[in-house]
Amino acid sequence: MRPTLDIDLLRTFHAIARLGQFRAAAAFVNRSPAAVSVHIQRLEQLAGGRLLERDNQAVVLTPLGSKLLARSEEHTSELQSL
């Protein structure tokens, strides 16, 4: 049985992918930077690998992160067309 993804985890991931920073994403999703880190850790456990490469300045998607972003955007588009 496949684990269910929590929409809050995906929302946080999308905010980081779009804004490029944990702090900006935290403000956008109205959570603390620590909570954002926990969300990404949980999502990485579910995805089976690193989704983001981080440094003090910016965040870059890994190949797995790019794949998750594309697939989740695909599914969002499908839901919006219903």
Helices and strands as residue ranges (DSSP letters): H 7-19, H 22-29, H 33-47, E 52-54, E 59-61, H 63-80
